[in-house]
Amino acid sequence: MGLVSDVKKAVALVRKAVRNRSAVIDVRRTLAAGPQHPPFHYRVAVYFADGAVNMYQMRQWYKPLAGLAKKWPVVVLSRAATGAEALLADGALPVAFVPTVRDLERFIAQQDIRVVLYVNQNTRNFQMFRYGRRWHVFINHGESDKMYMTTNQYKAYDYAMIAGDAARERLERVLWDYDIERRTIEIGRPQADHYSGVLPYTPDERTVVLYAPTWEGDRPSAHYGSIVTHGEALVPALLATGRHRVLYRPHPRSGVVNPEYGAANKRIIAAIAAANAADPSARHVFDDGPELGWQLAAADVAIVDISAMVYDRLAADKPLLITRPVDPAAAIDTHGYLSACEWLDAASAPEIVAETERVLGDADAVTRLEQWVRHYFGDTTPGAATARFEGAIQRLMDDWERWYARSVADEDDDEPDDEAELDDES
């Protein structure tokens, strides 16, 4: 068994190397054929060291960043070939492919980047931290109560942009000696101002249910995924009614660690296809597209795992159920919304029709939901979060100007006075 496992790993490594090499060639060819980056043009950089598998972390920021770029030109610093390939294919923002530190250093020297934004905690972020005289700012790729949201790595950044009061309280509980008042900036959820995409069906009398599970996780404390424990029971139950439309949007990493989880994901996708073949008017949707927004706005009820999707849906201010993890080792932060949310236990998954009807008709649940929306995101009036995000960047730019002027003055003070030197010599 050990030999077979080693062979499989070796084959996987070879395939990965071939894929990466192909991506490098494709990226360099694409960049060479396109316009060159103007020198000293960009003021904001988004640092992205991941490959294509984590593109969801970037894509949700495209529209807020495109709006920001109207005033402060934005470029994505892409370190991985498959990530750069996906970014170029999307064409949402300018991309600089900087796979080596030397490439990164060369590009930085040719630009006037004053603010660097980070959407995740990739260990290669550390290679960018070496560059001073610019602000390093963690903007994350979602709001949640997962352990990831209170990592001590927050201290590595000059600032962190957070959603609202809930994030502030979460950090206060966990991080020691961290100046939250000075180093965090509340911006809400600007992505919610840019829900995008076109409905792949015509709305009708069916109740639309979004099921958006996360991946299986790579350690017991992060075993939040529900495809095996909940999904294979609840999706068929909804497909069978003739009164519901299922929108199934699994996490793109589903099955990367646990083959059983990946197999269950494929069975759900097949069940949706079979239901559509049996009744074309049902128009159930398996969604693996790059755009996230229309799903959150269109669904009457959402069923999600403990993940950023909880808070993406919460920002939409519409009913949701959260799957309760079966693994007792899964970490659940019960200080925030998860202390008062609508849980869906695995045992209740087959009764999902009754569960969805309950949350849709519960006035108290709706009131609680609205209170939590304000606690997590503040003012959710359309455009308010985008204004806070752009205002935060403006504040950082103003601070950059102030610190830069001070550093130049200090350098001038350190220069030797020629007349004084002549006097000393005489």
C-alpha positions as CSV (number, residue, x, y, z in Angstrom):
1,M,0.0,0.0,0.0
2,G,2.9,2.4,0.8
3,L,4.5,1.8,-2.6
4,V,1.2,2.4,-4.4
5,S,0.7,5.6,-2.4
6,D,4.2,6.8,-3.2
7,V,3.7,6.1,-6.9
8,K,0.4,8.1,-6.9
9,K,2.1,11.0,-5.2
10,A,4.9,11.0,-7.7
11,V,2.5,10.9,-10.6
12,A,0.6,13.8,-9.1
13,L,3.8,15.8,-8.6
14,V,4.8,15.2,-12.2
15,R,1.3,16.3,-13.5
16,K,1.5,19.4,-11.3
17,A,4.9,20.3,-12.7
18,V,3.7,19.8,-16.3
19,R,0.6,21.9,-15.6
20,N,2.6,24.7,-14.0
21,R,5.2,24.7,-16.9
22,S,2.3,24.9,-19.4
23,A,0.8,27.8,-17.4
24,V,4.1,29.7,-17.3
25,I,4.4,29.5,-21.1
26,D,0.8,30.6,-21.5
27,V,1.1,33.5,-19.1
28,R,4.3,34.8,-20.6
29,R,2.9,34.6,-24.1
30,T,-0.3,36.4,-23.1
31,L,1.6,39.2,-21.3
32,A,4.1,39.6,-24.2
33,A,1.2,40.0,-26.6
34,G,-0.6,42.6,-24.5
35,P,0.2,46.2,-23.5
36,Q,3.1,46.7,-21.2
37,H,2.7,48.2,-17.7
38,P,3.3,51.9,-17.7
39,P,6.2,52.9,-15.4
40,F,5.3,54.4,-12.0
41,H,1.6,54.1,-12.8
42,Y,0.1,51.8,-10.1
43,R,-0.6,53.1,-6.6
44,V,-2.4,50.0,-5.2
45,A,-1.3,46.4,-5.5
46,V,-3.1,43.2,-4.6
47,Y,-0.7,40.5,-3.7
48,F,-1.9,37.0,-4.7
49,A,0.5,34.1,-4.2
50,D,-2.0,31.3,-4.8
51,G,-2.9,29.2,-7.8
52,A,-6.1,28.8,-9.7
53,V,-7.8,26.7,-7.0
54,N,-8.1,29.8,-4.7
55,M,-9.2,32.2,-7.4
56,Y,-12.5,32.6,-5.5
57,Q,-10.6,34.7,-3.0
58,M,-9.7,37.2,-5.7
59,R,-12.8,37.2,-7.9
60,Q,-15.1,38.5,-5.1
61,W,-12.9,41.6,-5.0
62,Y,-12.9,42.4,-8.7
63,K,-15.7,44.9,-8.8
64,P,-14.8,46.9,-5.6
65,L,-11.2,47.0,-6.9
66,A,-12.2,48.1,-10.4
67,G,-14.1,51.0,-8.8
68,L,-11.1,51.9,-6.7
69,A,-8.9,51.8,-9.8
70,K,-10.8,54.7,-11.3
71,K,-8.9,56.9,-8.8
72,W,-6.0,54.8,-7.7
73,P,-4.6,52.5,-10.4
74,V,-4.6,48.8,-9.2
75,V,-2.4,45.9,-10.3
76,V,-2.4,42.3,-9.1
77,L,1.0,40.9,-8.2
78,S,0.6,37.2,-9.1
79,R,3.3,34.7,-7.9
80,A,1.8,31.4,-9.1
81,A,1.5,30.6,-12.8
82,T,-1.9,29.0,-12.7
83,G,-3.2,31.9,-10.6
84,A,-1.8,34.4,-13.2
85,E,-3.3,32.4,-16.0
86,A,-6.8,32.5,-14.4
87,L,-6.4,36.2,-13.6
88,L,-5.5,37.0,-17.2
89,A,-8.3,34.9,-18.5
90,D,-10.8,36.8,-16.3
91,G,-9.4,40.1,-17.6
92,A,-10.8,42.1,-14.6
93,L,-7.6,43.8,-13.5
94,P,-4.0,44.4,-14.7
95,V,-1.7,41.5,-13.8
96,A,2.0,41.4,-13.1
97,F,3.4,37.9,-13.2
98,V,6.3,37.9,-10.6
99,P,7.1,34.3,-9.8
100,T,10.5,35.0,-8.2
101,V,11.6,37.5,-5.6
102,R,13.8,39.0,-8.3
103,D,10.8,39.5,-10.6
104,L,8.9,41.0,-7.7
105,E,11.7,43.4,-6.8
106,R,12.2,44.5,-10.4
107,F,8.5,45.3,-10.8
108,I,8.2,47.1,-7.4
109,A,11.2,49.3,-8.4
110,Q,9.4,50.4,-11.6
111,Q,6.1,51.4,-9.9
112,D,4.8,53.8,-7.2
113,I,2.9,51.3,-5.1
114,R,1.8,52.8,-1.8
115,V,-0.8,50.3,-0.5
116,V,-0.5,46.5,-0.8
117,L,-3.7,44.5,-0.2
118,Y,-3.7,40.8,0.8
119,V,-6.8,38.6,0.4
120,N,-5.4,35.6,2.3
121,Q,-2.6,34.3,4.6
122,N,-0.4,32.6,2.2
123,T,3.1,32.0,3.7
124,R,4.6,33.8,0.7
125,N,3.0,37.0,1.8
126,F,6.1,37.3,4.0
127,Q,8.2,37.9,0.9
128,M,6.3,41.0,0.2
129,F,6.4,42.3,3.8
130,R,10.1,43.1,3.3
131,Y,9.2,46.3,1.3
132,G,8.8,49.3,3.5
133,R,7.5,52.8,2.8
134,R,4.1,51.3,1.8
135,W,1.2,50.1,3.8
136,H,0.5,46.4,4.0
137,V,-3.2,45.8,4.5
138,F,-5.1,42.5,5.1
139,I,-8.5,42.7,3.4
140,N,-9.3,38.9,3.6
141,H,-11.7,37.1,1.3
142,G,-14.8,37.0,3.5
143,E,-16.3,37.5,6.9
144,S,-16.8,34.5,9.2
145,D,-16.4,33.2,12.7
146,K,-13.9,30.6,11.7
147,M,-10.6,30.3,13.6
148,Y,-8.9,31.8,10.5
149,M,-10.5,35.1,11.4
150,T,-8.5,35.5,14.6
151,T,-5.1,34.3,13.6
152,N,-2.2,36.0,15.2
153,Q,-1.0,36.7,11.6
154,Y,-3.1,39.9,11.7
155,K,-0.2,41.4,13.6
156,A,2.1,41.1,10.5
157,Y,0.1,43.7,8.6
158,D,0.1,47.5,9.2
159,Y,-3.7,47.5,9.0
160,A,-6.6,45.1,8.6
161,M,-9.9,46.0,7.0
162,I,-12.7,44.3,8.9
163,A,-16.4,44.1,8.3
164,G,-17.8,45.6,11.6
165,D,-18.4,45.2,15.3
166,A,-18.5,41.4,15.3
167,A,-15.0,41.3,13.8
168,R,-13.7,43.8,16.2
169,E,-15.1,41.8,19.2
170,R,-13.7,38.6,17.8
171,L,-10.2,40.0,17.6
172,E,-10.4,41.6,21.0
173,R,-11.2,38.2,22.5
174,V,-8.3,36.3,21.0
175,L,-5.3,38.6,20.2
176,W,-3.1,39.8,22.9
177,D,-1.5,43.3,22.8
178,Y,-3.0,44.2,19.5
179,D,-4.1,47.8,19.0
180,I,-7.4,47.2,17.4
181,E,-8.5,50.8,17.5
182,R,-5.4,51.9,15.5
183,R,-4.8,49.0,13.2
184,T,-8.3,47.9,12.1
185,I,-10.6,49.8,9.7
186,E,-14.3,48.9,9.5
187,I,-15.6,48.8,5.9
188,G,-18.6,46.4,5.9
189,R,-18.9,44.1,3.0
190,P,-18.3,46.1,-0.3
191,Q,-18.7,42.9,-2.4
192,A,-22.4,43.0,-1.4
193,D,-22.8,46.3,-3.4
194,H,-21.7,44.4,-6.5
195,Y,-23.8,41.3,-6.7
196,S,-23.3,40.1,-10.3
197,G,-24.4,37.5,-12.7
198,V,-27.5,36.7,-14.7
199,L,-30.2,34.3,-13.5
200,P,-29.9,31.0,-15.5
201,Y,-33.7,30.5,-15.2
202,T,-36.9,32.5,-15.3
203,P,-38.3,33.1,-11.8
204,D,-41.6,31.3,-11.1
205,E,-43.6,30.0,-8.2
206,R,-40.9,27.6,-7.1
207,T,-39.2,28.2,-3.8
208,V,-35.5,28.7,-4.6
209,V,-33.0,27.0,-2.2
210,L,-29.3,27.7,-2.3
211,Y,-27.1,24.9,-0.9
212,A,-23.5,26.2,-0.8
213,P,-21.3,23.7,1.2
214,T,-17.7,24.4,2.0
215,W,-14.9,21.8,1.4
216,E,-14.2,19.0,3.8
217,G,-11.3,20.8,5.6
218,D,-7.7,19.5,6.2
219,R,-7.9,19.0,10.0
220,P,-10.5,18.0,12.5
221,S,-11.0,21.6,13.9
222,A,-12.0,22.7,10.3
223,H,-14.3,19.8,9.5
224,Y,-17.2,22.0,8.5
225,G,-18.1,20.5,5.2
226,S,-21.6,18.9,5.0
227,I,-21.8,17.3,1.6
228,V,-21.5,13.7,3.0
229,T,-23.3,14.3,6.3
230,H,-26.2,16.6,5.1
231,G,-26.1,17.2,1.4
232,E,-26.8,13.7,0.1
233,A,-30.0,13.7,2.1
234,L,-31.3,17.3,1.7
235,V,-30.7,17.8,-2.0
236,P,-32.7,14.7,-3.2
237,A,-35.5,15.7,-0.8
238,L,-35.7,19.1,-2.4
239,L,-35.4,17.7,-5.9
240,A,-38.4,15.4,-5.3
241,T,-41.0,18.0,-4.3
242,G,-41.7,19.6,-7.6
243,R,-42.1,22.8,-5.6
244,H,-38.4,23.8,-5.1
245,R,-35.5,24.8,-7.3
246,V,-32.1,23.9,-6.0
247,L,-29.0,26.1,-6.6
248,Y,-26.0,23.9,-5.8
249,R,-22.7,25.8,-5.4
250,P,-20.1,23.6,-3.8
251,H,-16.7,24.9,-2.7
252,P,-14.1,24.6,-5.6
253,R,-11.8,22.5,-3.3
254,S,-14.5,19.9,-2.5
255,G,-12.8,16.5,-2.5
256,V,-9.2,17.6,-2.6
257,V,-8.4,15.9,0.8
258,N,-11.1,13.3,1.1
259,P,-12.1,11.2,-2.0
260,E,-15.4,10.2,-0.3
261,Y,-16.3,13.8,-0.1
262,G,-15.5,14.4,-3.7
263,A,-17.5,11.3,-4.8
264,A,-20.6,12.6,-2.8
265,N,-20.2,15.9,-4.6
266,K,-20.3,14.2,-8.0
267,R,-23.4,12.2,-7.0
268,I,-25.3,15.4,-6.0
269,I,-24.3,17.0,-9.4
270,A,-25.5,13.8,-11.2
271,A,-28.8,13.9,-9.2
272,I,-29.4,17.5,-10.3
273,A,-28.8,16.6,-13.9
274,A,-31.2,13.6,-13.7
275,A,-33.9,15.8,-12.1
276,N,-33.6,18.3,-14.9
277,A,-33.7,15.6,-17.5
278,A,-36.9,14.2,-15.9
279,D,-38.5,17.7,-15.6
280,P,-36.9,20.4,-17.8
281,S,-39.1,23.0,-16.2
282,A,-37.4,22.5,-12.8
283,R,-34.3,24.2,-14.0
284,H,-32.2,23.2,-11.0
285,V,-28.7,24.7,-11.1
286,F,-25.2,23.2,-10.5
287,D,-23.2,26.4,-10.2
288,D,-19.4,26.4,-10.5
289,G,-19.1,29.8,-12.2
290,P,-16.7,32.6,-11.1
291,E,-19.4,35.1,-10.2
292,L,-21.0,35.1,-6.8
293,G,-23.9,37.4,-6.1
294,W,-27.0,36.5,-8.0
295,Q,-27.2,33.2,-6.0
296,L,-27.4,35.1,-2.7
297,A,-29.9,37.6,-3.9
298,A,-32.2,35.1,-5.8
299,A,-32.5,32.3,-3.1
300,D,-35.5,32.4,-0.8
301,V,-33.6,30.2,1.7
302,A,-29.8,29.4,1.8
303,I,-28.3,26.4,3.4
304,V,-24.6,26.9,4.1
305,D,-21.8,25.4,6.2
306,I,-19.7,27.3,8.7
307,S,-17.7,29.4,6.2
308,A,-17.6,32.9,4.7
309,M,-20.8,31.9,2.9
310,V,-22.7,32.3,6.1
311,Y,-21.7,36.0,6.2
312,D,-22.1,36.5,2.5
313,R,-25.7,35.4,2.9
314,L,-26.1,37.4,6.1
315,A,-25.1,40.5,4.2
316,A,-28.0,39.8,1.8
317,D,-30.4,40.0,4.9
318,K,-32.4,36.9,3.9
319,P,-33.2,33.6,5.7
320,L,-30.6,30.9,6.1
321,L,-29.9,27.6,7.7
322,I,-26.4,26.6,8.9
323,T,-25.4,22.9,8.9
324,R,-24.1,21.8,12.3
325,P,-20.8,19.9,11.9
326,V,-20.9,16.2,12.8
327,D,-17.3,16.0,13.9
328,P,-17.2,17.1,17.6
329,A,-13.6,18.4,17.1
330,A,-14.9,21.1,14.6
331,A,-14.3,24.5,16.2
332,I,-17.5,26.6,16.5
333,D,-17.3,30.2,17.8
334,T,-20.5,30.6,19.7
335,H,-19.8,34.2,20.7
336,G,-21.3,35.7,17.5
337,Y,-24.1,34.8,15.1
338,L,-23.5,31.1,15.5
339,S,-24.9,31.5,19.1
340,A,-28.3,32.4,17.7
341,C,-28.4,31.1,14.2
342,E,-30.9,28.5,12.7
343,W,-29.0,25.2,12.8
344,L,-29.6,22.2,10.6
345,D,-28.5,19.0,12.2
346,A,-27.6,16.0,10.1
347,A,-30.5,14.1,11.5
348,S,-32.9,16.8,10.2
349,A,-31.4,17.0,6.7
350,P,-34.0,14.6,5.2
351,E,-36.7,16.9,6.6
352,I,-35.3,19.9,4.8
353,V,-38.6,20.9,3.3
354,A,-40.2,21.4,6.7
355,E,-37.0,23.2,7.9
356,T,-37.1,25.7,5.0
357,E,-40.8,26.4,5.6
358,R,-40.1,27.0,9.3
359,V,-37.4,29.6,8.7
360,L,-39.5,31.3,6.0
361,G,-42.5,31.7,8.3
362,D,-40.8,32.6,11.6
363,A,-41.1,36.4,12.2
364,D,-38.9,36.2,15.3
365,A,-36.1,34.6,13.2
366,V,-36.4,37.4,10.6
367,T,-36.1,40.0,13.4
368,R,-33.0,38.3,14.9
369,L,-31.5,38.1,11.4
370,E,-31.7,41.9,10.9
371,Q,-30.1,42.6,14.2
372,W,-27.1,40.3,13.4
373,V,-26.8,41.9,9.9
374,R,-26.2,45.3,11.6
375,H,-23.8,43.8,14.1
376,Y,-21.6,42.2,11.5
377,F,-21.8,44.7,8.6
378,G,-23.1,48.0,10.0
379,D,-24.9,50.1,7.4
380,T,-25.9,47.8,4.5
381,T,-27.5,50.5,2.5
382,P,-26.5,49.9,-1.2
383,G,-23.2,51.7,-1.8
384,A,-22.4,52.4,1.9
385,A,-19.7,49.7,2.2
386,T,-18.1,50.6,-1.1
387,A,-17.8,54.2,0.1
388,R,-16.2,53.0,3.4
389,F,-13.7,50.9,1.5
390,E,-12.7,53.7,-0.8
391,G,-12.6,56.1,2.1
392,A,-10.2,53.7,3.9
393,I,-7.9,53.7,0.9
394,Q,-8.0,57.5,0.7
395,R,-7.1,57.7,4.4
396,L,-4.1,55.3,3.8
397,M,-3.0,57.4,0.8
398,D,-3.1,60.6,2.9
399,D,-1.1,58.9,5.7
400,W,1.4,57.7,3.1
401,E,1.9,61.3,1.9
402,R,2.4,62.5,5.5
403,W,4.9,59.7,6.3
404,Y,6.8,60.1,3.0
405,A,7.2,63.9,3.6
406,R,8.6,63.2,7.1
407,S,11.0,60.6,5.8
408,V,12.3,62.9,3.1
409,A,12.8,65.7,5.6
410,D,14.7,63.3,7.9
411,E,17.0,62.3,5.0
412,D,17.7,66.0,4.2
413,D,18.6,66.6,7.9
414,D,21.0,63.6,7.7
415,E,22.9,65.0,4.7
416,P,26.3,66.7,5.6
417,D,26.5,70.5,5.5
418,D,29.2,71.4,2.9
419,E,30.0,74.7,4.6
420,A,30.3,73.1,8.0
421,E,32.7,70.5,6.5
422,L,34.9,73.3,5.0
423,D,35.0,75.1,8.3
424,D,36.1,71.9,10.0
425,E,38.8,71.3,7.4
426,S,40.2,74.9,7.8
